[in-house]
Amino acid sequence: MRKLVSLLTIGALSVGVLSACSDSSSEGSSDAKKDDVLKIWSFTDELKEPIKTYEERNGVKVELTIVPTADYPTKLKPALESGVGAPDVFTGEIAFLKQWVDAGYWENLSQEPYNADEAADDIVPYVFDLGKDKDGNVRALSWQTTPGGIYYKRSLAKEALGTDDPKEVGEMMSTMDGLFEVGEKLKEKGYKLFPDEGSIRWFAQGADPQAWVNEDNELVLTEGKQKYFEYAKELRERGLTALAPEWSPSWFEGMDKPIKVKEGGKETETQVFSYVLPTWGLHAVLKENAKETAGDWAVTSGPSPYFWGGTWVGVYKDSKNKEAAYDFVKLMTQDEEFLTDWAKETGDVLAFTPVTEKIKDDFSDEFLGGQNNYEFFLGEADSIKPGIVTKYDQQLDTLYGAAVTSYVEGKKSKEEAIEEFKKQAKNAYPDIVVD
């Protein structure tokens, strides 16, 4: 998922249309020839290379429209509802995926002639599950899996922990207590465990995370979610973070060099030991911002598995080119030849197991000191529980993070912060039951 750079930088761009040329006399899908072009909309440029492959194989001209992520839902929704200027194929990001699969914008791929359910055993379970609507019909598929880990600097690990081996470091951080013990050892050497307190949010939920809203439409504030308050506060009070908020300039800067931290009225310089990021964080974040420290990194597991992000793709329900549209979806998600080349070229961790089983043993990333991160992430993906994503997640995660921050900074007590969160959640989603 190389979209992270797009998420951060593409906001200033206007909607663009990128058309690739092909020989119109070539053999291709007959339904695509009726309209002369297959139209695809996305919020990322990831599809450019797949489109070239598709055009070469099918002799079908493809028009790709890239819309900035922030504008994507509001630009695309009117087109899907009216059918005017609507694409034949469009992608969906995890933030709004569940809303769209249930809204029926995507074609039902479980029915004839698609029979997408036949691919269920070949796709990572949680990834396949996320593309289903509330009735269990497949509406969208994804070519990638996006489990996360803890990327850390090997040199700091050797100095503070006595080893830089990913398995040994992972064992040290396999529990929340262990994570804090590692933080203290790093602190003794003058380093910080994480850039900010938000880094711990993925692990605070524990090994059994639950959806924000259950089947009875009730807001679920689990014990794990509530512990996020205490863990974040403890990180701050024990001085284990660099006070560099996620996506801030200092957050990026800490990947490559020491950064300044103001604590107790004094400004000191420190190095950040690790960043909590998913698969795409390696290519789209770290490699782009840690040029000087390339080769000094490794990735390992934390106290519990998690995933972050992902891109799904499906066929517009009213497309006139459904056969050609699904051919493209199959290329992106189930074509062994294409996906093998794609994985080797991009490092994208695939969700299609017939390919991953063949290639997983041969990966080695120089940025990670030669580590096979591909095999690591596939193992993490197997531990991710399906069924925990809801249409409420993006907004509730944002509101909850703000509540935790208000507690960590001493602006509210834990009880006050939780009550404020509940009020905001009810205001944002009047339909959910909040006790």
C-alpha positions in Angstrom: 0.0 0.0 0.0 2.2 2.8 -1.2 -0.7 5.3 -0.8 0.7 6.8 2.4 2.7 9.4 0.5 -0.4 10.1 -1.4 -2.4 10.5 1.8 0.1 13.1 3.0 1.0 15.0 -0.1 -1.7 14.6 -2.7 -4.2 16.9 -1.0 -3.1 19.9 -2.9 -3.6 18.2 -6.3 -6.7 18.6 -8.4 -8.6 15.7 -10.0 -6.5 14.4 -12.8 -7.2 12.0 -15.6 -4.4 9.8 -16.8 -5.2 7.9 -20.0 -3.0 5.2 -21.3 -3.0 4.4 -25.0 -3.5 1.1 -26.7 -4.2 -0.4 -30.0 -7.9 -0.2 -30.5 -7.8 -2.9 -33.2 -6.4 -5.4 -30.7 -8.5 -8.3 -29.4 -10.2 -7.4 -26.0 -13.4 -7.7 -24.0 -16.4 -7.1 -26.3 -18.4 -5.2 -23.8 -15.5 -2.8 -23.2 -15.4 -2.0 -26.9 -18.9 -0.8 -26.8 -18.0 2.2 -24.7 -14.4 2.3 -26.1 -12.8 2.8 -22.7 -12.7 1.2 -19.2 -13.0 4.0 -16.6 -11.2 3.5 -13.2 -11.3 5.9 -10.3 -8.8 5.8 -7.3 -7.2 8.0 -4.7 -3.7 6.6 -5.3 -1.5 6.1 -8.3 -0.8 2.5 -7.4 -2.9 1.3 -10.3 -0.8 2.9 -13.1 1.4 -0.2 -13.7 -1.4 -2.7 -13.4 -3.4 -0.7 -15.9 -0.5 -0.9 -18.4 -0.4 -4.7 -18.0 -4.2 -4.9 -18.4 -4.1 -2.8 -21.6 -1.3 -4.8 -23.1 -3.1 -8.1 -22.4 -6.6 -7.1 -23.5 -6.2 -4.3 -26.0 -8.6 -2.2 -24.0 -8.0 1.5 -23.4 -8.2 2.5 -19.7 -8.8 5.9 -18.3 -7.6 6.4 -14.7 -9.0 9.3 -12.6 -7.0 10.0 -9.5 -8.8 12.1 -6.9 -7.1 13.4 -3.7 -7.8 11.2 -0.8 -9.6 14.0 1.2 -11.9 14.7 -1.7 -12.4 11.1 -2.9 -15.7 10.1 -1.1 -17.4 13.4 -1.8 -16.4 13.4 -5.5 -17.2 9.8 -6.1 -20.4 9.4 -4.2 -22.6 11.7 -6.4 -21.3 10.0 -9.6 -22.1 6.5 -8.2 -25.6 7.6 -7.1 -26.5 9.3 -10.3 -24.5 7.2 -12.7 -23.4 10.4 -14.5 -19.6 10.1 -15.2 -19.4 7.1 -12.9 -16.4 4.7 -13.3 -16.6 1.0 -14.2 -14.1 0.2 -11.5 -13.2 2.1 -8.3 -11.1 1.5 -5.2 -12.1 2.0 -1.6 -9.9 2.7 1.4 -10.3 1.1 4.8 -11.7 4.3 6.3 -14.9 4.2 4.3 -14.8 0.6 3.0 -17.6 -0.8 5.2 -20.0 2.1 4.4 -19.5 1.4 0.7 -19.9 -2.3 0.6 -23.2 -2.0 2.5 -24.4 0.9 0.3 -24.4 -1.3 -2.7 -22.3 0.9 -4.9 -20.2 -2.1 -5.9 -21.5 -5.1 -7.9 -22.3 -8.3 -6.0 -19.4 -10.4 -6.9 -20.7 -13.5 -5.2 -23.2 -14.0 -7.9 -22.8 -15.4 -11.4 -20.8 -14.9 -13.5 -18.1 -13.7 -11.0 -18.3 -16.3 -8.3 -15.8 -14.5 -6.2 -16.5 -16.7 -3.2 -14.6 -19.4 -4.9 -11.4 -17.4 -4.2 -12.1 -17.3 -0.4 -9.5 -20.0 0.5 -6.9 -18.2 -1.6 -7.1 -14.8 0.1 -6.1 -13.9 3.7 -9.3 -14.4 5.8 -9.6 -10.9 7.3 -8.9 -9.3 3.9 -11.6 -11.3 2.2 -14.0 -10.7 5.0 -13.7 -6.9 4.9 -14.9 -6.9 1.3 -18.3 -8.5 2.2 -21.5 -6.6 2.8 -23.8 -7.2 5.9 -25.5 -10.1 4.0 -22.2 -11.9 3.3 -21.9 -11.0 -0.4 -18.5 -10.1 -1.7 -18.5 -6.5 -3.1 -14.8 -5.7 -3.2 -11.5 -7.6 -3.2 -8.0 -6.6 -2.2 -4.6 -7.6 -3.5 -2.7 -6.7 -0.3 -2.6 -7.5 3.4 -1.5 -4.7 5.8 -0.5 -6.2 9.2 1.7 -4.1 11.3 4.8 -4.4 13.4 7.4 -2.4 15.3 10.3 -1.1 13.1 13.4 -0.4 15.2 17.0 0.7 14.8 19.4 -2.2 15.1 22.3 -0.1 16.4 20.2 1.2 19.4 18.9 -2.3 20.1 22.4 -3.7 20.3 23.6 -0.9 22.6 20.5 -0.9 25.0 19.2 -4.5 24.7 22.3 -6.5 23.8 20.9 -7.8 20.6 19.4 -6.6 17.3 17.8 -10.0 16.4 14.1 -9.4 15.5 13.0 -12.6 17.2 14.8 -11.8 20.5 13.7 -8.2 20.4 10.1 -9.3 19.7 10.2 -11.6 22.7 11.3 -8.7 24.9 8.3 -6.7 23.7 5.7 -9.5 23.6 3.8 -8.1 26.6 2.9 -4.5 27.7 5.2 -4.9 30.7 8.0 -6.1 28.5 7.5 -3.1 26.2 7.9 -0.7 29.1 11.0 -2.6 30.4 12.6 -2.1 27.0 11.6 1.5 27.2 13.4 1.9 30.5 16.6 0.3 29.1 16.6 2.6 26.2 16.0 5.6 28.5 19.1 4.7 30.5 21.1 5.1 27.2 19.4 8.4 26.4 17.0 7.1 23.8 13.2 7.1 23.5 11.1 4.0 22.9 8.5 5.7 20.6 8.1 9.1 19.0 4.7 9.6 20.7 2.1 8.1 23.0 -0.2 7.3 20.1 2.2 4.6 19.0 0.9 2.3 21.6 -2.8 2.5 20.6 -2.6 -0.7 18.4 -1.4 -2.8 21.3 -3.6 -1.3 24.1 -6.6 -3.3 22.8 -4.9 -6.6 23.6 -5.0 -9.8 21.7 -8.8 -9.9 21.4 -9.9 -6.6 19.9 -13.6 -6.0 19.3 -15.5 -3.7 17.0 -16.5 -0.2 18.2 -20.1 -1.0 17.5 -21.6 -4.4 18.1 -24.5 -6.3 16.4 -27.0 -4.6 18.7 -25.7 -1.2 17.6 -24.2 -0.5 20.9 -20.9 1.4 21.5 -18.4 -1.0 22.9 -15.7 0.5 25.1 -13.7 -2.6 26.0 -11.3 -2.9 28.9 -8.5 -3.0 26.4 -9.5 0.3 24.8 -9.8 1.9 28.3 -6.3 0.7 29.1 -5.0 2.9 26.3 -5.5 5.8 28.6 -3.3 4.4 31.3 -0.6 3.1 28.9 -0.4 6.4 27.2 -0.2 8.3 30.5 2.5 5.9 31.7 4.6 6.5 28.6 4.4 10.2 29.1 5.1 10.2 32.9 8.1 7.8 32.5 9.6 9.9 29.7 9.7 7.1 27.2 8.5 9.1 24.1 10.1 11.9 22.1 6.9 14.1 22.3 6.7 14.0 18.5 3.1 13.6 17.3 2.3 11.2 14.5 2.9 12.8 11.0 4.4 15.9 12.5 7.8 17.2 11.1 9.6 16.0 14.3 8.0 12.6 13.9 9.5 12.2 10.4 12.8 13.8 11.4 13.3 11.2 14.2 13.6 8.4 11.7 16.9 9.6 10.4 18.6 11.7 13.1 18.4 12.9 16.7 15.6 15.3 17.6 15.2 17.8 20.3 12.9 17.1 23.2 11.8 19.6 25.9 11.3 17.9 29.3 11.2 19.5 32.7 11.9 22.9 31.3 15.1 21.7 29.6 15.8 20.9 26.0 17.7 17.7 25.2 18.6 15.7 22.1 17.5 12.1 21.7 17.1 9.3 19.2 13.8 7.5 18.6 14.2 3.7 18.8 11.1 2.5 17.0 8.0 3.3 14.9 4.8 1.3 15.0 3.7 1.0 11.3 2.2 -1.6 9.0 3.6 -3.2 5.8 3.2 0.0 3.7 5.1 2.0 6.3 8.3 0.5 5.2 8.2 1.6 1.6 6.0 4.8 1.8 7.3 6.2 5.1 10.6 4.9 6.4 12.4 4.5 3.1 11.4 7.9 2.1 12.5 9.6 5.4 15.3 7.5 6.7 17.9 7.7 4.0 20.9 8.0 6.4 19.8 5.1 8.6 19.0 2.7 5.8 20.3 -0.8 6.7 20.1 -0.1 10.4 16.4 -1.1 10.7 14.5 -4.3 11.5 10.9 -5.2 12.1 9.4 -7.3 14.8 6.1 -8.0 16.6 4.6 -6.2 19.6 2.3 -7.4 22.3 -0.5 -8.2 19.9 -1.1 -8.3 16.1 -2.8 -5.5 14.3 -3.5 -4.2 10.8 -3.6 -0.6 9.4 -5.0 0.4 6.1 -5.5 -1.3 2.8 -7.1 -0.8 -0.6 -10.0 -2.7 -2.0 -11.3 -2.7 -5.6 -14.6 -3.6 -7.2 -17.0 -3.2 -10.1 -19.6 -0.4 -10.2 -23.1 -1.9 -10.0 -24.4 0.1 -13.0 -21.3 -0.3 -15.2 -21.9 -1.0 -18.9 -18.5 -2.8 -19.0 -18.9 -5.3 -16.1 -17.1 -8.2 -17.8 -14.0 -6.1 -18.6 -14.2 -4.4 -15.2 -14.1 -7.7 -13.4 -11.3 -8.8 -15.6 -9.3 -5.9 -14.2 -10.3 -6.8 -10.6 -9.2 -10.4 -11.1 -5.8 -9.2 -12.5 -5.2 -7.1 -9.4 -6.3 -9.7 -6.9 -6.0 -13.2 -8.3 -3.6 -13.3 -11.3 -0.6 -15.3 -10.3 1.8 -14.1 -13.0 1.0 -10.4 -12.5 1.0 -10.6 -8.7 4.3 -12.4 -8.6 5.9 -9.6 -10.6 4.1 -7.0 -8.6 5.3 -8.3 -5.3 8.9 -8.6 -6.4 8.8 -5.1 -7.9 7.0 -3.2 -5.1 7.5 -5.3 -2.0 3.7 -5.1 -1.5 2.6 -7.9 0.9 0.0 -9.8 -1.0 -3.2 -11.3 0.3 -3.3 -13.9 -2.5 -1.8 -17.0 -0.9 -1.1 -19.1 -4.0 1.5 -16.5 -4.8 2.8 -15.7 -1.3 3.4 -19.4 -0.6 5.7 -19.6 -3.6 7.7 -16.3 -3.1 7.8 -15.7 0.7 11.0 -17.5 1.4 13.1 -15.5 -1.2 12.6 -11.9 0.2 15.4 -9.9 1.7 15.3 -6.2 2.2 18.6 -4.3 2.5 16.9 -1.4 4.3 16.1 -3.9 7.1 19.6 -5.3 7.2 18.7 -8.2 4.9 15.7 -9.3 6.9 12.8 -11.2 5.3 10.0 -8.9 6.3 7.6 -10.5 3.8 7.6 -13.8 5.7 7.2 -11.9 9.0 4.2 -10.0 7.9 2.4 -13.0 6.4 2.8 -14.7 9.8 1.3 -11.6 11.5 -1.6 -11.6 9.0 -2.6 -15.1 10.0 -3.3 -13.9 13.5 -5.6 -11.0 12.6 -9.2 -11.5 13.6 -11.8 -10.9 10.9 -15.0 -9.0 11.6 -13.7 -6.1 13.8 -14.1 -3.2 11.3 -17.2 -1.1 11.2 -18.3 2.0 9.3 -17.9 4.1 12.4 -14.2 3.4 12.9 -12.5 6.4 11.4 -14.5 9.0 13.3 -14.5 7.1 16.6 -10.8 6.4 16.4 -10.1 10.1 15.9 -12.4 11.2 18.7 -11.0 8.5 21.1 -7.4 9.5 20.3 -8.3 13.1 21.2 -9.8 12.0 24.4 -6.7 10.1 25.4 -4.5 13.1 24.5 -6.6 15.4 26.7 -6.0 12.9 29.6 -2.3 12.5 29.0 -1.8 16.3 28.9 -3.7 16.8 32.1 -6.6 18.7 30.6 -9.2 16.1 31.8 -9.5 13.2 34.1 -9.9 9.8 32.6 -13.6 9.7 33.6 -14.2 13.2 32.1 -12.4 12.3 28.9 -14.4 9.1 28.5 -17.7 11.0 29.1 -16.7 13.6 26.6 -15.9 10.9 24.0 -19.2 9.3 24.5 -21.0 12.6 24.0 -19.1 13.2 20.8 -19.7 9.7 19.6 -23.4 10.1 20.1 -23.4 13.4 18.4 -21.6 12.0 15.4 -23.7 8.9 15.2 -27.2 9.4 16.8 -28.2 5.9 15.7 -25.7 4.1 18.0 -26.6 3.2 21.6 -24.3 4.9 24.1 -24.7 4.1 27.8 
